[in-house]
Amino acid sequence: MIAVGLSLQYGVARVLNVSHGEFIMLGAFLTWTMFTLVGINPLVSLVVCGPVTFALGFVLYRTVYRRIRSASESPEIFEGNSMLASFGFIFIMQNLAILIWGASSRGYSYLAVPVKLAGAEFAANRLVMLFFAVMICLVFYLFLTRTRTGKAIRAAALDPAAAGIMGIEVNRVLALCFGLGALMAGLAGSLLSMSYMIQPTMGFEYTIIAIIVVVIGGLGSIQGSFIGGFILGIIGTIVTYIEPGLSLVAYYLIFMLLLLVKPSGILGR
Amino acid sequence: MSTRKGFSRPGSAQIALFLILMVLLPLPLYASKYTVVLLGNIFMYIVITVSWTIFSGPTRYISLAPAAFFGVGVYTAAGLGHVLSLPAIIITGGLLSFCLAVLVGGITLRLKGIYFAMFTLGLVELIVTFLRWWEVNFSGTVGRLVVSVDNTTVYYVMLFILVLSILTAHLLGRSKYGLALRSIGECEEAASHTGINTTLLKIVTFAVSASFMGATGVIMATRWTYIDPRIAFDLDLSFMPVVMAIIGGMNQLYGPILGAVFFTYLEELLITRFPYYYMLIFGIILVVAILYLPRGVGGLMQMRQAKRPEGKHAHTSN
């Protein structure tokens, strides 16, 4: 789900948003704040986190990335510059969060009861998290394939110039995509906060994993991201089984090997 | 000719540099210990930024690997500090970074644009996680001790590396290799068609710039006395030179130096009292610089001379 958001931002809006993890962090902390201060159910706060992160992403694209886009002479320069700008946002968002919420890690307990399912025990909050993640991905997939806006997004991803000629407001679609990517990250963060500890610097780790997943699947290919996530999950489990300390090393190795052999990814164009 | 004017006039710039050097040389004799340490820090960032710019400036390959090369130097100091003399470790550290850069450059420099940036970022993280795993499982410790060296020695070694790196950057910028690197940045295919061995040139330049970072890593490690993988391979060291070079402007030699001095001083002012504000300001400046100052402060100064044609046509004005 995290990777799908990133894939959308890179595939369509051409921004390799390395501050993606910071949106996850934001979603997580919003949920945490609402739960501990007001006692709002984390699942209800999904409804709040989504629009907030969406708006933030949308505005960011409208103000910052569009400017960089019009100032850049070629797509390559735009990709480089926008990536650097998003590095800037890592610093900004992380430290704002530290100033607001403090640097320590937080957590709360919600639905932390064991549930028996098919003979094995699971924590209820993880099951809920998994269920909602799958549902959100499904809804999102339907949105992309079945609606007119989804069609416009796919058109803009394939060929922005032609899409513009066909009467699609490309700039708006790109901003929409960036916002949707942020929305996915925010929702993911919200869900994550139910079962993991959260802290302002948590984002980067997720960003790196998301980048790896997206590269494996093919930058800009949303189906690829699903496949990439699946492959990475399998490899992670196998390596963790053999040598637990090396799973991150394995991720990086696969990532780098893939960049060397086929930088465009499994389903890349 | 606009970018090269400053070099062809033998007067002002060289004299200014010479004067600055004359002030810096006897400094530890009269300045406070604090100033010496601070200047050592500033030198470190200048070296890393300048050597980053040697490769990434003209070729436009965004390398996020400085932390890796720096860390190699740090670990060389930790591993060989008890065995070899200081100059020997510094040279070893530089050489090891050089070798790593040749290896990495050899396999990765055909990646373009952000793929290269992502690969180099992955490299740093790969080394950190692997090293941590290795230390825990085989040597039983996470951190290591480094033989410490007194501040004055650190200062002079840093000054020496600094002069060496600036000299290298200056000479390279003037030579035909500098021009060749720039043409790689403008259009790599055209560069290779004009008979430039682009691969070799890229790898060698990348490795030279890495060896400066490695040497810096060795000498700065002696100041920390204790290191672990995360300290040695600090990702901030990968981002800092990029930001410093962007803000200073990469077209002139003094751009990265200005950027490095400015940020190190800002860090010194803010980081002890408001560490988070420093990073916050750092991020804001980065975004603003990319938005409004694509050529950096140095580029701003240059803009007064002539309005250059943009991007792909820039070679006509060089």
Interface residues (C-beta under 8 A of the other chain):
Chain A: L16 V64 R67 I68 A71 E73 S74 E76 I77 E79 G80 N81 M83 L84 A85 F87 G88 F89 I90 F91 I92 M93 Q94 N95 L96 I98 L99 I208 I211 I212 V215 G245 L246 L248 V249 Y252 L253 F255 M256 L259 L260 P263
Chain B: R60 I62 I107 T108 L111 K112 G113 I114 Y115 A117 M118 F119 G122 L123 E125 L126 T129 F130 R132 W133 V136 N137 F239 V242 I246 Y276 Y277 M279 L280 F282 G283 I284 I285 L286 V287 I290 L291 P294 E310 G311 K312
